[in-house]
Amino acid sequence: MESYNNREREELFSKVVKAGKRTYFFDVKETRGGDKFITITESRKNFDEQTGRFYYDKSKMFLYPEDFEKFANGLNVVLKFVETGEVPEEPEEEMSSNSLSNDDEKILNDISSIDTNF
């Protein structure tokens, strides 16, 4: 019961977005140290033909405060391209894929090793 109560305290706010077979959960949580972060969960409803039952595939992403602005800027650039079809100019300080730090390269390697065949 103690761990359940701690988990409940950590979640500060949630927003659910239903989109067809997918549901997105945007959750604001707090660490024990009081730092806030966001988890974004995508849940997809699928059908298992062998068992004849539906099941849910979930993918989760953690977004930390130091990355909020860069994440929002990147998302806005992509959304603008989808809306207009034009590649927006990005500020020079944006990091190109050719100048990744060691930590960024490790994260990209970790991401590329994830099995996406659900």
C-alpha positions as CSV (number, residue, x, y, z in Angstrom):
1,M,0.0,0.0,0.0
2,E,2.9,2.4,0.8
3,S,4.4,2.2,-2.8
4,Y,0.9,2.7,-4.3
5,N,0.4,5.9,-2.2
6,N,3.9,7.1,-3.2
7,R,3.0,6.5,-6.9
8,E,-0.2,8.5,-6.5
9,R,1.6,11.4,-5.0
10,E,4.1,11.5,-7.8
11,E,1.4,12.1,-10.5
12,L,0.4,15.8,-10.5
13,F,-1.7,16.1,-13.7
14,S,-2.9,13.9,-16.6
15,K,-4.4,14.6,-20.0
16,V,-5.8,11.8,-22.1
17,V,-6.1,12.2,-25.8
18,K,-8.1,9.5,-27.7
19,A,-7.2,9.2,-31.4
20,G,-8.8,6.2,-33.1
21,K,-7.0,3.0,-32.2
22,R,-4.5,5.1,-30.2
23,T,-4.7,6.8,-26.9
24,Y,-2.1,9.2,-25.7
25,F,-1.5,9.9,-22.0
26,F,0.4,13.1,-21.0
27,D,1.3,12.8,-17.3
28,V,3.1,15.3,-15.2
29,K,4.9,13.6,-12.4
30,E,7.3,14.6,-9.6
31,T,10.4,12.9,-8.3
32,R,11.0,12.5,-4.6
33,G,13.3,15.5,-4.9
34,G,10.4,17.7,-6.2
35,D,11.5,17.9,-9.8
36,K,8.7,17.7,-12.3
37,F,8.9,15.7,-15.6
38,I,6.5,14.5,-18.2
39,T,5.7,11.0,-19.4
40,I,4.1,10.6,-22.8
41,T,2.5,7.2,-23.3
42,E,1.0,5.9,-26.5
43,S,-1.4,3.0,-26.2
44,R,-2.5,1.1,-29.3
45,K,-5.3,-1.4,-29.4
46,N,-4.5,-4.5,-31.3
47,F,-6.1,-7.8,-32.0
48,D,-4.4,-11.1,-31.5
49,E,-5.7,-13.5,-34.1
50,Q,-4.4,-16.6,-32.3
51,T,-6.2,-15.9,-29.1
52,G,-9.1,-13.9,-30.5
53,R,-8.6,-11.2,-28.0
54,F,-7.7,-7.5,-28.0
55,Y,-4.5,-6.3,-26.3
56,Y,-2.7,-3.0,-25.8
57,D,0.8,-2.1,-26.9
58,K,2.3,0.7,-24.9
59,S,5.2,2.9,-25.7
60,K,6.5,5.4,-23.1
61,M,8.7,8.4,-23.3
62,F,10.1,10.5,-20.5
63,L,10.7,14.2,-21.0
64,Y,12.7,16.2,-18.5
65,P,12.6,19.9,-17.7
66,E,15.9,20.7,-19.3
67,D,14.6,19.4,-22.6
68,F,11.1,21.0,-22.6
69,E,12.0,24.0,-24.7
70,K,14.0,22.0,-27.3
71,F,11.3,19.4,-27.6
72,A,8.6,22.0,-28.0
73,N,10.7,23.8,-30.6
74,G,11.3,20.6,-32.6
75,L,7.7,19.6,-32.5
76,N,6.7,23.1,-33.7
77,V,9.1,22.9,-36.6
78,V,7.7,19.5,-37.7
79,L,4.1,20.6,-37.3
80,K,4.8,23.7,-39.3
81,F,6.3,21.6,-42.1
82,V,3.2,19.3,-42.1
83,E,0.9,22.3,-42.3
84,T,2.8,24.3,-45.0
85,G,5.0,21.7,-46.8
86,E,7.9,24.1,-46.4
87,V,11.1,23.3,-44.5
88,P,11.4,26.0,-41.8
89,E,14.7,27.7,-41.1
90,E,16.1,26.6,-37.8
91,P,18.3,28.8,-35.6
92,E,22.1,28.1,-35.9
93,E,22.4,27.0,-32.3
94,E,20.3,24.0,-33.0
95,M,22.4,20.9,-32.9
96,S,22.8,19.1,-36.2
97,S,22.9,15.3,-36.4
98,N,26.6,15.5,-37.3
99,S,27.5,17.2,-34.0
100,L,26.1,14.9,-31.4
101,S,27.6,14.6,-27.9
102,N,28.6,11.1,-26.6
103,D,25.5,11.1,-24.4
104,D,23.3,11.9,-27.4
105,E,24.9,9.2,-29.5
106,K,24.3,6.7,-26.8
107,I,20.6,7.7,-26.6
108,L,20.2,7.4,-30.3
109,N,21.9,3.9,-30.3
110,D,19.6,2.9,-27.5
111,I,16.5,4.1,-29.4
112,S,17.6,2.5,-32.7
113,S,18.0,-0.9,-30.9
114,I,14.3,-0.9,-29.7
115,D,12.3,-3.5,-31.5
116,T,9.4,-1.6,-33.2
117,N,7.8,-4.7,-34.8
118,F,4.8,-5.1,-32.6
